[in-house]
Each structure stands twice: as structure tokens, then as C-alpha cells.
């Protein structure tokens, strides 16, 4: 059935839309994100955007890769921001497409500030961030009334690629029953040791969700003390999120994806 006409905003030439593509599954795109894909002249996309989502761009659109991946040669952030400004000043409809949500560990705030400084009009279109979508596809609620009334999102590395030393690990360990770590695989052993030293139990349940919501999704359930070793033994690959807390135990009952016969068997 066709959708009724929607009063969606115009994607004007000379403007930039900062759009969240969600964690991977094209079905999780918002209508505004799809609208942007169908009207953009240039799609400047990052390394976490699924190819199935890029295939939704209009055929005439230029696909411009600007991905940043830890440990690999990547464009520098000032160059990416400058590219957005350059394209907009050339009169293009510029879609900056980012995995997850552009304002949740996505550097969207930095790019938006660069657009403000250059006088470029822009719109922000939120996306489903991995900590929400990825955990949901793993059968793990980010919050549950009998378990946690707070959840904390934490980056697993600072801008220099090292563990974020500016964090108060004791406050994090004590402040939220459930922690969700982004980009944490490289430093998972050090992070786990810091959390245990700050008071988290070594046997606390942990889930690692790799390539969330895609056909290649893998979920590893382990404990905080064993997480780093088990990730290495299972050859879990990034991108991945790490959930720490009792909510992980609910996966045993709520792994709906395993029970969905139409889903690819690899999405486990």
C-alpha cells in the first residue's frame, strides 16, 4: 500500500542534511532519511552505513565516501567538514549520512558547528543509535523497570584512540545499572579492569553485539571478567557495542530474532 502524501520539508540546494542511517537494517530508516536519500545530489557517507541503504539513493546522486575507522587511514574531521561546506557552496543538496545517530558519538555536532561558522543552512535528522537498535535486535532492553531506571552510553576510546582517561570510572561503575560501550573492543580488557576496580562484579553479565541489525549480526554473552578473552577467542569484529548489566540476562527469554523464521540464520 502506498503511503499517503506527507508534508516533508524541502531539501533545498546549497543546504546540508546531517542524517542518521541507524545501525544497519534499512527498515530502521526514518521517513525523513529516505526523503533525503531520494533528493540528495551528493551523499557523503561514513564507514558504518550499510550498502543496502546507499542503494536507496537516487541514481543520479554522487556517493562520496568519508569514513573514519580506528587504526586505518581515514579522512581527518576538518577535511570532512570542509568538504560539506564546499559542496553546499556549489549549490548541491548535500546529505551527510552517518551510521546510527549523528549526535551520538557521530561527530555530527562538530560538523554542524562548521556549517554554522560557514553560514550553511542545515537540518539534523536523528537516527536509531546502536545502543538502542543493536540491543533491541539482540533481545536486550536498554531499560527494564525491575532492573534499571538509568542507562549510560560511554565511548570506548578518546579522540586519540586511547581509552578515555577523562572519565570518572568510579562514578560510571556506581551511577548506572546498565552501561553501553561504543567502540570499546580494542580496549575492552582495560575498560573491564577499570570497572571491576571501581566496584562492578567480575561475574556481571556482558553482551557484545557485532554488526548489529545486519545479516552478519553476532551476539556474544559473557561476563565482565572474561569479556576481552572471549571476544578474542570468538573473533568478534567491530563495529560492536558492549552492554554491561543485569538486563543482558533477559536475552535468554527475549531473543526474538532467533525465533523469526524469515530472518537470515547468520543474524545471531
Secondary structure, DSSP 8 states (H G I E B T S, - for coil): ------------TT-EEEEE-BSS-GGG--HHHHHHHHH-SEEEE-TTS-HHHHTTS-TT-EEEE----TTS----HHHHHHHHHHHHHTT--EEEEESB-TTSSSSHHHHHHHHHHHT--EEEE----HHHHHHHHTT--S-BTTTBS-EEEEESS-TTSS--TTS-HHHHHHH-SEEEEES-STTHHHHHHHHHHTT--TT-EEEEEESTTSTT-EEEEEETTTHHHHHHHTT--SSEEEEESGGGGGHHHH-TTTT-TTS-TT--
